[in-house]
Structure formats: structure tokens, C-alpha cells
Amino acid sequence: MAGEKFDSKSFNPQAFGKYVERIPQLKKNELVKSGALKGNIEIRNAFSSQTGTAYAVLPMYGLLDGDVLNYDGVTDIEATSTTTYERGVVVIGRAKAWTEGDFAVDITGGVNFMDNVAAQVAEYFDEVDQSTLLAILEGIFSMTGEQDAEFIEKHTYDITAIDDGLMTPTTLNSAISRAAGDNKNKFTMSIMHSAVATNLENLNLLEYLKQTDSNGIQRELGLGTWNGRTVIIDDDMPYDSDTGAYTTYVLGAGAFDYENIGAKVPYEMDRDPAKNGGRDTLYARQRKCYAPYGISYTKQIQATLSPTEDELASGDNWTLVNDGNGKVINHRAIPIARIISKG
């Protein structure tokens, strides 16, 4: 509430939250702009109601199917019905606190207090969210179900054994065609290690996006385009030092349903006037849901109400969306793929 103090500066948690939301979060923003993240009102309603929980099983409706019949005045018209699949989704809670003895003076250096702190918190949780997404991607490509194997095989394009194992001008197109066939145009972006990006740059296949700051100085961002698709460059991408292989993820429109569920108290301050002569602690909390399209979180291995990164990365916690009777979603409808290369 207004009147709380942070190093003798007024701290309004509501205003601070708005400041954090205002700060550009490049990775998440690019995911949103590419269409890879999209909102889902059913998920929001499931976790925002008075009876909200941390895990929910939602219906996912199947497409019309069945063979068309001959309309000849003789053949009976037989009806079929659509299949309803079940999809498990989970809320991921994360929290952090920072303590400073003289935060306002030592850190902001005279810069606007709210803007400076919010920028750091926003960037910190940008990295947290990126780590969450990578853990989920690791998990879904480690699924252990018998019917999950086709998805993993078709949505993985491993070129490490081809020539020098490096990306070529045709790699991306081949990967998304293998994963989705005539649905390949749904793929809109990729996330890759800088070593892979450098190889693409040397082949003149990667073009970096630029930003002009308030002083009119233009600089390159850690973002680019590859065959017209957004590229996020991040050295936290998987790298196997034993094989020298990098994993590049390619995502499409609607690859993840995303909802910021929120916490009761997202930000708050605590003042300890005695410790070390006086210090302030900023507490931050978030609850978000990232639900990969066509893939269900099973919660088979989860110790508490929020999954850890290790639990998200476990293949035992994921499976293709199914109807409970052995029928699974067509893997080509899932706009998630990976390329494994040596650069």
C-alpha cells in the first residue's frame, strides 16, 4: 500500500507492478509477437475462480473426421461424432527476494527509482520464464509413452551425422516439413545458441533486428530473422559437450497457451531497521501457466503444488493429448519441433 518505505522512498506495490509490466521483456515479447504464446480463457477461468487450484484437466475438442458418403439416393447417411480429448495444465509458481542496505543510492545512482528497479526485476523474470519454457520443451521431447514416440521422432531433425553436422540453407524447411507437412507455415520462430546463429550468419541466412535508443543510437538486438521467422539467440539453449551437438527449438503459432495467473501479493517490501544498520527487502512472486498445444501435463512426478524445473523436464510428466481410450491428437497439429546440429 502507499506509504510503505523502500530505503526511505515511498513504495506502492500496485504502481510497482505496473512499472514492471511496462518494461520491455524482449524474449517474452518476441514469443508473443510471433504468435508462439497465446492466451486461453479456459485456463484463466480454471485458475482464477474462487475454487481455483494449481492443476486442472480441461477438455480439448477433436476435429471432424470420417469418410464422406455417396449421396445417391440409396446409401444411408451414417453419423459420427467428434472426439473429446483431455489435457492437463499446471500453474508454475516462482518467487524471489532481494535485500539491499542502501538500494536507492548504490543501485539507482540517481536514475528514476521505480524504472531502474522494475527493469531489473522484469529482466530477471524474463530469464526465469525462458528457463521454464526450456524445461518444458526438454520434458515433452523426453516423453515415455508408446504413442508419444512418433511425435518425438517426426518433430526431431538430427543433422549431426550429415556431412559436418552444420545448418544449411535447407535445414529449417526440411525440419518443419518433417514435423508438420502441409501445416509447416504455422512455424513462426526459433530459439538457438549463439554458435548456431553465428553459423547461419556466416551463410548470410540470419538478419539481426535493430533498435534505436532514446539518444538516437542504433544497436543490434539479440534477435533476428531466419527465412522470415523470428530468432531468439540464447546461450542457455541445450548443448551436449560429449557430442558437440546443439538443440534449436522451432515454434509455431499457438505452440503454447500462456496465462499470467497472478499471485495474491506479487510485490511487497519489508523494512528491518536493525539488521546491518537497516535494510530493505523486496519480495516478488508470480504464478504462470505455459501449456504446450496438444500435449498434456500428467503430474505423475510432482512433490508440491508447483512443479520444479526438474519435474517440468521429466518426460514422465508429459504425454500427447488423448481421449483416455487410446486415441491421440495428430502430431502434425503440434507446432513444436527441434533441430539437433553441431552449429
C-alpha positions in Angstrom: 0.0 0.0 0.0 1.1 3.6 -0.4 3.2 4.8 2.4 5.4 1.7 2.7 9.1 2.7 2.5 12.0 1.3 0.5 15.2 2.9 1.6 13.1 5.9 2.7 11.4 6.1 -0.6 7.6 5.5 -0.9 6.8 2.0 -2.2 3.4 1.4 -3.8 3.2 -2.3 -4.8 0.4 -1.7 -7.3 2.3 1.1 -9.0 5.5 -1.0 -8.9 3.7 -3.9 -10.6 2.6 -1.6 -13.4 6.2 -0.4 -13.8 7.4 -3.9 -14.2 4.8 -4.7 -16.8 5.8 -1.6 -18.7 9.5 -2.5 -19.0 10.2 -4.3 -22.3 10.8 -8.0 -21.9 12.4 -8.9 -25.2 12.2 -12.7 -25.1 8.6 -12.9 -23.9 7.5 -10.1 -26.2 9.0 -11.7 -29.2 7.3 -15.0 -28.3 4.0 -13.2 -28.1 4.5 -11.2 -31.3 5.4 -14.4 -33.2 2.2 -16.0 -32.0 4.0 -18.8 -30.2 2.3 -17.7 -27.0 -1.4 -17.1 -27.0 -4.0 -16.6 -24.3 -6.5 -19.2 -23.3 -9.6 -18.1 -21.4 -10.4 -21.6 -20.3 -7.1 -21.9 -18.5 -7.5 -18.4 -17.0 -11.0 -19.3 -15.7 -9.8 -22.6 -14.3 -7.2 -21.0 -12.1 -8.8 -17.6 -11.4 -12.1 -18.7 -10.0 -12.9 -18.9 -6.2 -12.4 -22.6 -6.4 -9.2 -22.2 -8.4 -6.4 -24.8 -8.0 -2.9 -25.4 -9.2 -3.7 -28.2 -11.7 -6.6 -28.7 -14.0 -7.8 -31.2 -16.6 -9.5 -29.4 -19.5 -11.4 -30.7 -22.5 -9.8 -30.3 -25.9 -12.2 -30.9 -28.8 -11.2 -33.0 -31.7 -11.7 -32.2 -35.4 -14.4 -33.5 -37.7 -13.3 -36.8 -39.3 -14.8 -39.9 -41.0 -15.2 -40.8 -44.7 -17.7 -38.8 -46.8 -20.6 -40.9 -48.1 -22.0 -41.2 -51.5 -25.3 -39.3 -51.9 -27.1 -41.4 -54.5 -30.5 -42.0 -53.1 -29.5 -45.5 -52.0 -26.7 -45.2 -49.5 -27.7 -44.5 -45.9 -26.1 -41.4 -44.3 -24.4 -42.6 -41.1 -23.4 -40.1 -38.5 -20.1 -40.0 -36.5 -19.2 -37.8 -33.6 -16.1 -35.8 -32.7 -13.6 -37.0 -30.1 -13.1 -35.0 -26.9 -9.5 -35.2 -25.6 -8.3 -34.4 -22.1 -5.5 -32.0 -21.4 -3.7 -31.5 -18.1 -2.4 -28.0 -17.4 -0.4 -26.8 -14.3 0.4 -23.4 -12.7 4.1 -22.8 -12.2 4.8 -20.6 -9.1 8.1 -18.8 -8.7 9.3 -16.4 -6.0 12.5 -14.4 -5.2 13.6 -11.7 -2.8 16.4 -9.1 -2.9 17.9 -7.3 0.1 19.9 -4.1 -0.1 21.3 -1.9 2.7 21.3 1.3 0.7 19.5 0.2 -2.5 18.2 3.5 -3.8 21.7 5.2 -3.7 24.0 2.4 -4.5 22.0 0.8 -7.3 20.0 3.6 -9.0 22.8 6.1 -9.0 20.2 8.9 -9.3 18.3 7.1 -12.0 14.5 7.1 -11.6 14.0 4.7 -8.7 10.9 2.8 -9.9 12.1 2.4 -13.5 15.5 1.1 -12.6 14.3 -1.5 -10.1 11.4 -2.6 -12.3 13.8 -3.0 -15.2 16.0 -5.4 -13.2 13.0 -7.4 -11.9 11.5 -7.6 -15.3 14.7 -8.9 -16.9 15.2 -11.3 -14.0 11.8 -12.9 -14.5 12.3 -12.9 -18.3 15.2 -15.3 -17.7 13.1 -17.3 -15.2 10.3 -17.7 -17.8 12.8 -18.7 -20.5 14.2 -21.3 -18.2 10.7 -22.6 -17.6 10.0 -22.9 -21.3 13.2 -24.8 -21.9 12.4 -27.2 -19.1 9.0 -27.9 -20.6 10.5 -28.4 -24.0 13.0 -30.9 -22.6 10.2 -32.7 -20.9 8.0 -33.1 -24.0 10.9 -34.4 -26.0 11.5 -37.0 -23.3 8.0 -38.4 -23.2 8.0 -42.1 -22.5 4.5 -43.2 -23.7 4.3 -45.6 -26.6 2.2 -43.3 -28.6 4.4 -40.3 -27.9 7.3 -41.8 -29.8 6.1 -40.8 -33.3 5.8 -37.2 -32.2 9.4 -37.2 -30.8 10.7 -38.9 -34.0 8.9 -36.7 -36.5 9.5 -33.4 -34.7 13.2 -34.0 -34.3 15.5 -33.3 -37.2 19.0 -34.5 -36.3 21.7 -33.5 -38.8 24.7 -34.2 -36.7 25.6 -37.3 -38.8 25.1 -35.5 -42.1 28.4 -34.1 -43.6 29.8 -31.7 -41.0 26.5 -31.5 -39.0 26.1 -27.8 -39.6 22.9 -25.9 -40.5 22.4 -25.3 -44.2 20.0 -23.1 -46.2 17.5 -26.0 -46.4 17.7 -27.2 -42.8 14.8 -25.2 -41.4 12.4 -26.0 -44.2 13.2 -29.7 -44.0 12.7 -29.7 -40.2 9.3 -28.1 -40.2 8.2 -30.1 -43.3 9.1 -33.3 -41.4 7.2 -32.2 -38.4 4.0 -30.7 -39.9 3.8 -31.5 -43.6 1.5 -29.0 -45.3 0.9 -27.4 -41.9 4.6 -26.1 -41.8 3.7 -22.5 -42.3 2.4 -22.4 -38.7 6.0 -22.3 -37.6 7.0 -18.7 -36.8 10.1 -18.6 -34.7 13.1 -20.4 -33.4 15.4 -20.2 -30.3 19.0 -21.1 -30.8 22.5 -21.0 -29.3 24.8 -18.2 -30.5 27.2 -20.8 -32.0 24.3 -21.9 -34.3 23.4 -18.3 -35.0 27.0 -17.5 -36.0 27.0 -20.3 -38.5 23.7 -19.0 -40.0 25.2 -15.5 -40.0 28.2 -16.7 -41.9 25.9 -18.2 -44.5 24.1 -14.9 -44.8 20.9 -16.6 -43.6 20.4 -14.6 -40.4 19.5 -10.9 -40.3 19.6 -9.1 -36.9 16.9 -6.8 -35.8 18.0 -3.3 -34.6 16.7 -0.9 -32.0 17.2 2.9 -31.8 17.6 4.1 -28.2 16.5 7.5 -26.7 19.8 9.0 -27.7 19.3 8.0 -31.4 22.0 5.3 -31.2 21.2 2.2 -33.2 22.2 -1.2 -31.8 21.6 -4.8 -32.7 19.4 -6.9 -30.5 19.9 -10.5 -29.6 17.0 -11.1 -32.0 17.0 -11.8 -35.7 15.1 -13.5 -38.6 15.7 -16.7 -40.4 13.7 -17.3 -43.6 11.3 -14.7 -42.3 10.9 -16.3 -38.9 11.8 -14.6 -35.6 15.0 -15.9 -34.0 15.9 -15.6 -30.3 19.6 -16.2 -29.5 20.3 -17.6 -26.1 23.4 -19.5 -24.8 21.2 -21.3 -22.3 20.0 -23.4 -25.1 20.9 -27.2 -24.7 24.4 -28.2 -25.6 25.8 -31.7 -25.3 29.5 -31.4 -24.7 30.0 -35.1 -25.3 28.7 -35.0 -28.8 29.2 -31.3 -29.6 25.5 -31.0 -30.5 23.3 -28.0 -30.1 19.5 -28.1 -29.8 17.5 -25.4 -31.7 13.8 -25.3 -31.0 11.3 -24.1 -33.7 7.9 -23.0 -32.5 4.7 -22.1 -34.4 1.6 -20.1 -33.9 -0.2 -21.2 -30.8 2.7 -23.5 -29.7 1.9 -22.6 -26.1 -1.2 -21.4 -24.3 0.0 -18.8 -21.8 -1.7 -17.1 -18.9 -0.3 -15.0 -16.2 -2.5 -16.3 -13.3 -1.0 -13.9 -10.8 -0.3 -14.0 -7.0 -2.2 -12.5 -4.2 0.7 -10.2 -3.4 3.0 -10.0 -6.4 5.3 -7.5 -4.8 5.9 -6.3 -1.2 8.6 -4.6 0.9 9.9 -5.4 4.4 12.0 -3.0 6.4 14.4 -4.2 9.1 15.8 -1.1 10.8 18.3 -3.0 13.0 20.0 -5.6 10.7 23.3 -4.2 9.4 22.2 -0.8 10.4 19.0 -1.0 8.4 18.0 -2.8 5.3 15.1 -3.3 2.9 13.9 -6.5 1.2 11.8 -6.6 -2.0 9.7 -9.8 -2.4 8.4 -10.9 -5.8 6.0 -13.7 -6.6 4.5 -15.0 -9.8 2.2 -17.8 -10.9 2.0 -18.5 -14.6 0.8 -21.3 -16.9 2.6 -22.4 -20.0 0.6 -25.2 -21.7 2.1 -26.7 -24.9 -0.6 -27.3 -27.5 -1.7 -30.9 -28.0 0.4 -32.1 -25.0 -0.9 -32.9 -21.6 0.8 -32.4 -18.2 0.1 -35.6 -16.2 1.5 -34.6 -12.8 2.9 -38.1 -12.3 6.0 -36.9 -10.5 5.4 -33.6 -8.6 6.1 -33.2 -4.9 4.3 -29.9 -4.2 1.6 -27.7 -5.7 4.1 -26.1 -8.1 6.4 -28.1 -10.3 10.2 -27.6 -10.1 12.3 -27.3 -13.3 13.4 -30.8 -12.9 9.8 -32.0 -12.7 8.9 -30.0 -15.8 11.9 -31.5 -17.6 10.8 -35.1 -16.8 9.2 -37.0 -19.7 7.1 -38.9 -17.2 5.0 -35.8 -16.6 4.0 -35.3 -20.2 2.0 -37.2 -22.9 0.2 -36.4 -26.1 -3.4 -35.2 -25.5 -5.7 -38.3 -25.7 -9.3 -39.3 -25.2 -8.5 -41.9 -22.5 -9.2 -44.8 -24.9 -6.0 -44.8 -26.9 -6.8 -42.2 -29.5 -4.3 -39.3 -29.5 -4.1 -36.0 -31.3 -2.5 -35.9 -34.7 1.2 -35.0 -34.1 1.2 -32.8 -37.2 -1.1 -30.3 -35.5 1.5 -29.6 -32.8 3.7 -26.6 -33.9 6.8 -27.6 -31.9 9.9 -29.1 -33.3 13.7 -29.2 -32.7 16.8 -29.3 -34.8 19.9 -31.0 -33.4 23.1 -29.8 -35.1 26.8 -29.1 -34.5 26.4 -25.5 -35.3 
